[in-house]
Amino acid sequence: MRKRFSSLLRRAFHPAIGHSRHIAIVAGVAVAPFALVGLLGAGRANVPDEMRARRFVVVDQAGIVRAEMRTEPDGSAVLRVSDAAGAPRAVLGVSGDGLTRLLFQGRDGAARASLTVAPEDWPALVLFDKQGRRRLALDVGLGGWPFLAMRNEQSEDRAVLELTPQGAPQLLFFDRGGALRWRAP
């Protein structure tokens, strides 16, 4: 290795090459380590430990907003993710009073599914039809008793499966007017 380097230096500084060429070679050899360090460090971004803002917006190559994270004057924090056309499709938010919601929307913007945790810590999963009407809800109420409710087009409960406060299962069917038609047990 040492012989090859000596041979390279002898050829580089041969008297036939000329003085200006020698200076260029020496400058190149002197600058090369710094350029190499710069290139190796180029892959590492200078990342700050913390960034603060009230709003962040992410756009795609066409300039269409694909994600937005912001705070609202009422104390809410919202993360909204949009499809390639810019239509919001998923929203994660926490309201000023602590209500947490993950909402999925259809292409038309209507709600399709929602997972919510209320400030009192009771969870609910709701599925909506194409018109955005609540059709199915799986809830754990304030008392901790779970229930599943299926609703018609007018958002009226038609069938409910629940556990009573005593822990007994109960199945209920209602008519279009909301009157109880059948119960088991």
N, C-alpha and C positions, 0 to 999 in steps of 0.2 A: 504494500500500500504506500509506504514511504517512498519507494523507488518510482512508482507511477506519478505521485504528486511532484517529486523533484523533476521528473522528465517533463511534466506538464508546465511547470514553472519555467524551465529552460527554454521550451518552445515559445511560451508566451512572451518572454523577455529577450528573445533572440535579437541581436543588433539590427538585423535586416528589417524588423517590424516597424521601428520608428518610435520616437519619444511620445507623441500624442496617443498612440495606441496603447503604450505602457500605462499612461495615466488612466485611460478608459478602463483597462483591465483591473488596475488596482482599485479604482472607484467602484467598479462592479463587484469585486470581491468584498470590499468594505461594506457596501450597501446590502448585499445579498442576505446576511443574517437578519437585518432589520425587516426587510421585505418578507422573508420567510415567517418571522414572528407575526407580522401584520396579517399575512394570509391565513396562518393557523388560528389566529385570534378572531378572524372575520366571521367564523361560524358561531362564535359566542356573542350573543347580544348583550349590550350594556343594559341590564334590566334593573329598573329601580326596585327598591324593597317594597314600595307602596305607591299606589296611584289613587287620587281622590277626585271624584267628579259627581255631579248630580245626574248625569246621563252619559251613557256609552252607546254608540250606534255602530253596528257592523254591516257593511255593504258588500255585495259581490262584485265581480269584475264589471258588470253592467251598471253599477251604481244603485242597484235595488237594495233597499233595506231588508236584511235577512234576520237581524237580531237587534234588540234594543233593551237596555237595562237602565232603569231610571227610578227616581223617587218622586213622589207626588206631594203637593202642599198639605194633603190630609194625613201625611205620615206613612203612606203606603210605599212599598217597594215592589217593583214589577219587572219581570223578565219576559219579553215577548219574542217568539221565534216565528218567522214567516217562511212561506214557501217561495219557489223561484219566481212567482209572479208578484210577490210582495204582500200576499194576503196572510194575515196572522193565522197561525194554525195551532200554536201552543202558548199558553200563558201561565206563568208561575208567579203568584203574588202573595204578599203578606200585607194585610190592611193595618191601618194605624191602631186598631183595637185588638190585633192579634189573629184575625181570621186568616188561615192559610188555605190557598186553593191552587190546584193544578187543573187547568181547563184545556180541553182539546176541542178545536173548532173544525167544521167542515170547510170545503172550498168556498162556500157561500158566506162564511163568517158565523153561521149559527152554531151554538154549542152542541157538542156531540157526547162528551163525557166530562165529568167533573169529579175530582177527589178533593174533599174539603175537610179541614179540621177546624172546628169552631174555637173561639177563645176559651171556652170551658173545657176544651180537649175532647169533645165528642166528634168522631169521624163519620163521614158520609160519602158514599159513592153513588153518583147519579148518572144515568144514561138518558139521552135525549133522542127524539125522532128527527127526521130531516127538517122539520119546521122549527126545531129548537124547543119543543115541548118536553117537559119532564115525563118520562114513561116508566122508568124503573129506578127505584132507590133502595140502597142497602145502607142502613143507618144503625148506629149504636147511640141511643138517646142519652139524655142527661142522667138517667138513672142507671145506665150501663146495660140496658136490655136491648138486644138486637132485633131489628125487624126488616123485612123485605116487602116493599110495596110496589105493585104494578098498577099503572094508571092508563086510562083511555085517552082518546084524542082531546077531550075537554079537561085533561089533567085531574080527573076524579079517580080516587082509589077504587079499584075494582076487585083486587085480590091482595090480601096481606097475610104474611106469615111472620109470626113474632113469638118471642119468649116473654111471658108475663113476669112481673116483679117476683113472683114466687118460683120462677124457673120452668114453668109448664109451657109446652109448645101450644100454639093456637093458630088456626087457619081460618081466615074470614073472607067471605065473598060479599060484594055489594052490588046493588043494581045501579042503573044510570042516574038515578036520583040521589044516590048515596045511602040508601036504606040497606041495613044488614039483611042479606038473604039466606046465608048459611054460615054456620060456625062449627068447627070441630076442635077440640071436644066442646 
